[in-house]
Structure formats: structure tokens, C-alpha cells
Amino acid sequence: MFFIKILYFLIFIITVNCSGNKVSNYHGVKSLESKFEELKLNSTNKNDLIKIIGPPSIKSDFNKNKWFYIERLKSNQSVFKFGKQRIEKNNVIIVELNDVGLLIDKKILNLKDMNDMKYLKNETSKEFQNKNVLYDVFSSLREKINAPIRNKK
């Protein structure tokens, strides 16, 4: 009887702690797509840009007038995938300003623009071979020269 009460108690605790809501991780500026539509070329300036979207996520190191805004939403797929997350939103706005501070170019990249990088598994082989007698002689000499000094008295 005591065992059944403990079992009911554990089932109750597990059920109460499980949430029906999906866990989502939001990074960056929310709703970038709608804010992108508010930006007007040659009329929006730096101050308007900061009011509409906020400070940039990243400023380019090479061109201080190129700003990047990032939005990323990841959420859990299902209970059975044990916390594996799926990317639902991945938006990047690239904004370029002129020297006066007016918006001259804007571009938005979304989830469809992401590329999967595929790496080759082949290994490159070295072209030289160290299998000659002269190399063996010099390498043994180098080892003797670099060896620690033995008990010299």
C-alpha cells in the first residue's frame, strides 16, 4: 500500500512539472520582418533606425556604416527528441548608411537563405617523403644535439 502511494505521488509530481508550452529561445531583435518594411531608402537616418529597430547587433569592422540586426528563434521539437531544438526563425537585416547617416541600402536574409556547409572527408597527402638515408642521419644528429645533458661531471 505504501509503495502505491509513493508511485501515485511520483506520477503526480512528474505530471505537474511537465509543461504543455514549447520552450523557445529568442535571440536578437524581435519581429525584424515588420520593422524592415518601415525602413525607407534615402529618408531614414541613423537616429530613426535606432528608434525603429534599436542599436545594431553587429557593426562591420571594415565598414563602420554597415550594420547588422539579427533575430533567431529556436524551439524544442517534441518531448521524444529530448531537447533537440529546431530553428523556426532566422532573420538578418543588413543596413548600409552613407557618410551623412542616411540609409542607402537594406537587405533581409531569412531561413531560406541559409546554406548547409558540407565538408569533404578526404585527407590531403603530403607530397614529400622523408625516407632517405641522409634525412635519417641528420634527424639522429638533431636528436642527440637537442637531448638533455646527461650526468656530466
N, C-alpha and C positions, 0 to 999 in steps of 0.2 A: 504494500500500500504506500509506504514511504517513497519507494522508487517511482511509482506512478505520479505522485505529487511533484517530485523533482523533475520528472520528464515534462509534465504539463507546465511547470514553471519555466523551464528552458525554452520550450516551444513558444510560450508567451513572450519571453524576453527577445527571442530572435524575431518574432513577428512584429513586435513594437519597434524594434530598431531598424527594420527594413523599410526603406522609403520607396514610395512609388514614383517619386520625381527623379528625372535623369540628372546625373551630376554633370555639370558643364563647366569648362574652364574658358573664361573670356580674357583675351589679351589684347591690349591696344585700345583704339577708339571705337566706340560702338556706332553702328549704322552709318558706315562710311559711304555706302551707295547713295543714300538720300542726301548726305552732305556734299557729295561730289556734284550733284545736279545744281546746287546753289552757287557753285563757283563759276564766275563769268570771266572769260578771257579779256584782257586789256582794261578791265574795270575793277576787279578785285585786287586789293593790295595786301601787304603783309599783315596789317592790323585787322582787316576784315577776315583774312584767312585764320588768324589766331582766334578771333571771336567765333567763327563758324565751327572750326574743327578743333582748335586748340594748338598747343605747341607741337612741333613735329616730333615723331618718334625717332627719326634719324635725319641728320643733315649730312650731305655728302662731304667727304674730306677734300675732294678735288674741286668741287664747285659749291661754294657756300650758298649759292642761290637755288640749289636743288634740294627740296625737302621731300621726305618720305613719311607717309602715315600708314600704320599697319593695324589690321583688325583680324583676329583669329579666334574662332570658336571651335572647341573640341568637346565632344560629349561621349559618354560611355555608350557602347553598342547594345549590350544586353547583360543580364546577370550571369549568363552562362559563359561569357567571354572573359570573365574575371578581370574587369577594369580596363580592358583594351579600349582605347579611345579612337574615335573616327573624327576626321576634320569635316566640319559642316560648313564653315565659312572661312575663307582665306582671301581677304581683300587688301590690296596695296594701292595707295594713291601716290603717284609721282607728280610733284608740282615743281615747275621751274619759274623763277622770278627774274625780272631784268634788274639792271643796276639801280633803277629808281624805286623798285619794290612792287611793280605791277606784275600780275600773273600773265605769263606769255605762253605757257604750255601746261596741260594737265593730261594725265593718263591714269586709267584704273586697270589693275590686273586682278583677276578673280581666280577661283578654284580651277576653272577650266584652263587657265594659262600656266598652271604648274606643270613642270616636266619631271618625269621619273628619270633619275640618273641611273644608267646601267653601266656597271663597271666590268671590265674584262677580267677574267680569272687567269689569263695566261701570264706566265712569268717571262721576263726577258732574260736571255742568257748572255753572259759576258763573252766578249769576243777574244779576249786574251787568255792564254793558258800559262800557268806557272809550273810547267813540268820539265824544265830543262835542268841540267846539272849545274850550270852557273848560278841559277837562282837558288838552288839548294845550298850551295857553298856560301853565298852571301847571306842568306837567311840564317844559317847556323852561326856565322860570324856575328851577325847583328844580335842574335840571342845571347851569345857569350858576352858581348860588349854591354848589353843592357841588363845582364843578370846582376843581382846584388853581390856586393863584395863578400866573399866567404872569409871565414876566420883567418885573417892575415895578421901575423904577429911580427 
